[in-house]
Amino acid sequence: MIKENLAKIKAEIGEDVCLVAVSKTKPAQDILEAYTAGQRHFGENYVQELLLKQAELPKDICWHMIGHLQSNKVKQIAPFVHLIHGIDSFKLLKEVNKEAAKHNRVIDCLLQVHVAQEETKFGFDMQEIQALLQDGSLRELKNICIKGLMTMGSNTENMEQVKQEFLSVKTLFDECAKFQIPNLKCEIISMGMSGDYQLAMECGSNMVRVGSLIFGNRNYTN
Ligand SMILES: *Cc1c(COP(=O)(O)O)cnc(C)c1O
């Protein structure tokens, strides 16, 4: 079923949107099935789980760290991570820069924007993103590149509300793209999951993170 699910979603989203297959809690065998069908971008939420899977699965997989990332765990994923979606503080960005330098890498990052109503969501608010980009110290982080923004819409049935949230992130993205900073290349808007990726694409998303629609429901939710 994984192969069929992927084919259906791929056909729907087209060539210009990157599909990140969210494989958290799913066994390596499921990932291999998707890999065999041609999928290369996978997203994980937990560092420990990501490390185990990275060690045993094909080395040309692009691993996306999509969950909340603690500073003290950055060093473990720094050698291989493809894109870190959940940057939510300048402190974390500095840590990624430090660990990337140790491996002579430039690690691509997305700034997580907090738009949802829920209190528990991580991320910068709109003003904080603008302030970060205006602050000259970003330029000194030569081992990171900010590739764009990531967000999670509110977990609600109210699609009109989610749409407004997505549209506000698109507006912020367009603002960010105006900044001239060497390590800022505003190219990616990562928004949309199984329940709202079509809406997210209508609002300008070009990277969707889809889990349950590909791999089936998870036994526990995150
Ligand atoms: C789990 C998760 C997803 C995928 O969720 P589905 O509803 O299963 O598609 C996407 N993004 C993040 C940040 C997640 O934690």
The ligand as a MOL file (V3000), in Angstrom:
LIG
                    3D

  0  0  0     0  0            999 V3000
M  V30 BEGIN CTAB
M  V30 COUNTS 15 15 0 0 0
M  V30 BEGIN ATOM
M  V30 1 C 3.9840 13.8990 12.5290 0
M  V30 2 C 4.3000 15.1420 11.7930 0
M  V30 3 C 3.8940 15.3300 10.4490 0
M  V30 4 C 3.0690 14.3200 9.6810 0
M  V30 5 O 1.7980 14.1880 10.2010 0
M  V30 6 P 0.6490 13.3540 9.4320 0
M  V30 7 O -0.5980 13.9670 9.9100 0
M  V30 8 O 0.8180 11.9350 9.8270 0
M  V30 9 O 0.8510 13.5470 7.9660 0
M  V30 10 C 4.2930 16.4890 9.8160 0
M  V30 11 N 5.0110 17.4280 10.4410 0
M  V30 12 C 5.4070 17.2920 11.7250 0
M  V30 13 C 6.2140 18.3730 12.3450 0
M  V30 14 C 5.0610 16.1600 12.4280 0
M  V30 15 O 5.4360 16.0480 13.7120 0
M  V30 END ATOM
M  V30 BEGIN BOND
M  V30 1 1 1 2
M  V30 2 1 2 3
M  V30 3 2 2 14
M  V30 4 1 3 4
M  V30 5 2 3 10
M  V30 6 1 4 5
M  V30 7 1 5 6
M  V30 8 2 6 7
M  V30 9 1 6 8
M  V30 10 1 6 9
M  V30 11 1 10 11
M  V30 12 2 11 12
M  V30 13 1 12 13
M  V30 14 1 12 14
M  V30 15 1 14 15
M  V30 END BOND
M  V30 END CTAB
M  END
